Amino acid sequence: MKKLILMFTLLLGVTMLFAQQQPKPYNENQDARADLKKAIAQAQKENKHVLIQMGGNWCPWCMKFHAMVTSLPKLDSIMKANYVYLLINVPKEKEKRDYSLFQEFEYPNRFGYPVFVILNGSGKRLNTIDSDGFEYRNPKIIGYDTLKVERFLKMWTVKAVDPKSYPKK
């Protein structure tokens, strides 16, 4: 019995330690509009787009996407070279959400979370997309398909949407 209690206590302690060490990439006290303004200014200065990921630390799919694009070298390098990556915190409690911000971006919240909004360096919305299209088609494989995410990131770079980058006939 003592061994069982000791094992349970140890397991509980490790679980609590692990839960405390989980990174929380979304700033729950964020001034989203100020952060957005800074991101747009940085994107304009660096000739990049702003990739907004709306979601929260409460959203497992949001956490998975953020972990994937920041930990896989290929995706991380595409992100850093082409985007100012901004996480906008959406509180779990619906009454605490900034619906006027959603309105400004034509209600991306209708897709669920995470949802992505791409802005150019002037702050003009270029695209809004939910994350469903990045998931594996096989329901037995849970997660995001890195090739789909890579393709998406490459399709919305400054160069990719610049008409001058395409040959004229």
URGI-V95200 format. One record per residue. N is the residue number from 0. RES is the residue in one letter. SS is DSSP state (H for helix, E for strand, L for the rest). OMEGA is omega in whole degrees, 0 to 359 (999 if undefined). NEAR is the number of other C-alpha atoms within 8 Angstrom. Layout:
N_RES_SS_OMEGA_NEAR / N_RES_SS_OMEGA_NEAR
//
This chain:
0_M_L_179_4 / 1_K_H_179_5 / 2_K_H_180_6 / 3_L_H_179_7 / 4_I_H_179_8 / 5_L_H_179_8 / 6_M_H_180_8 / 7_F_H_180_8 / 8_T_H_179_8 / 9_L_H_179_8 / 10_L_H_178_8 / 11_L_H_179_8 / 12_G_H_179_8 / 13_V_H_179_8 / 14_T_H_180_8 / 15_M_H_178_8 / 16_L_H_179_8 / 17_F_H_181_8 / 18_A_H_180_7 / 19_Q_H_184_6 / 20_Q_H_179_6 / 21_Q_L_180_6 / 22_P_L_177_4 / 23_K_L_186_6 / 24_P_L_180_8 / 25_Y_L_177_10 / 26_N_L_184_8 / 27_E_L_176_7 / 28_N_L_186_4 / 29_Q_L_166_8 / 30_D_L_188_6 / 31_A_H_182_8 / 32_R_H_177_6 / 33_A_H_179_7 / 34_D_H_179_10 / 35_L_H_179_9 / 36_K_H_179_8 / 37_K_H_181_8 / 38_A_H_179_12 / 39_I_H_179_16 / 40_A_H_179_10 / 41_Q_H_180_10 / 42_A_H_179_15 / 43_Q_H_181_12 / 44_K_H_185_8 / 45_E_H_182_6 / 46_N_L_179_8 / 47_K_L_170_15 / 48_H_E_174_16 / 49_V_E_174_16 / 50_L_E_179_12 / 51_I_E_172_12 / 52_Q_E_177_12 / 53_M_E_180_13 / 54_G_E_181_15 / 55_G_L_178_14 / 56_N_L_179_11 / 57_W_L_188_5 / 58_C_L_182_10 / 59_P_H_180_7 / 60_W_H_176_8 / 61_C_H_181_12 / 62_M_H_179_11 / 63_K_H_182_10 / 64_F_H_181_9 / 65_H_H_180_9 / 66_A_H_182_8 / 67_M_H_185_9 / 68_V_H_179_10 / 69_T_H_182_9 / 70_S_H_178_8 / 71_L_L_186_8 / 72_P_H_182_7 / 73_K_H_180_6 / 74_L_H_179_14 / 75_D_H_181_11 / 76_S_H_176_8 / 77_I_H_180_12 / 78_M_H_184_12 / 79_K_H_182_9 / 80_A_H_191_7 / 81_N_H_188_10 / 82_Y_E_162_13 / 83_V_E_187_14 / 84_Y_E_183_11 / 85_L_E_173_11 / 86_L_E_175_10 / 87_I_E_182_13 / 88_N_E_173_13 / 89_V_L_181_9 / 90_P_L_178_10 / 91_K_L_180_7 / 92_E_L_185_6 / 93_K_H_181_6 / 94_E_H_180_4 / 95_K_H_183_7 / 96_R_L_180_8 / 97_D_L_183_7 / 98_Y_H_177_6 / 99_S_H_175_6 / 100_L_H_176_7 / 101_F_H_181_11 / 102_Q_H_180_8 / 103_E_H_180_7 / 104_F_L_177_9 / 105_E_L_171_6 / 106_Y_L_176_8 / 107_P_H_181_13 / 108_N_H_179_8 / 109_R_H_182_5 / 110_F_H_188_8 / 111_G_L_187_8 / 112_Y_L_358_12 / 113_P_L_174_12 / 114_V_E_186_15 / 115_F_E_177_13 / 116_V_E_178_16 / 117_I_E_178_13 / 118_L_E_172_15 / 119_N_L_183_15 / 120_G_L_176_15 / 121_S_L_180_8 / 122_G_L_179_7 / 123_K_L_179_7 / 124_R_E_178_10 / 125_L_E_185_8 / 126_N_E_171_7 / 127_T_E_181_10 / 128_I_E_175_9 / 129_D_E_187_11 / 130_S_L_182_10 / 131_D_H_182_5 / 132_G_H_180_6 / 133_F_H_182_10 / 134_E_E_175_11 / 135_Y_L_179_10 / 136_R_L_181_5 / 137_N_L_183_5 / 138_P_L_178_6 / 139_K_L_178_4 / 140_I_L_182_7 / 141_I_L_178_7 / 142_G_L_180_7 / 143_Y_E_178_11 / 144_D_L_185_9 / 145_T_H_179_8 / 146_L_H_178_6 / 147_K_H_179_11 / 148_V_H_179_11 / 149_E_H_180_10 / 150_R_H_178_8 / 151_F_H_181_8 / 152_L_H_180_10 / 153_K_H_183_9 / 154_M_H_185_8 / 155_W_L_176_9 / 156_T_L_178_12 / 157_V_H_181_11 / 158_K_H_183_6 / 159_A_H_182_9 / 160_V_H_180_8 / 161_D_L_180_8 / 162_P_H_180_5 / 163_K_H_182_5 / 164_S_H_181_7 / 165_Y_L_181_6 / 166_P_L_178_5 / 167_K_L_180_3 / 168_K_L_999_2
//
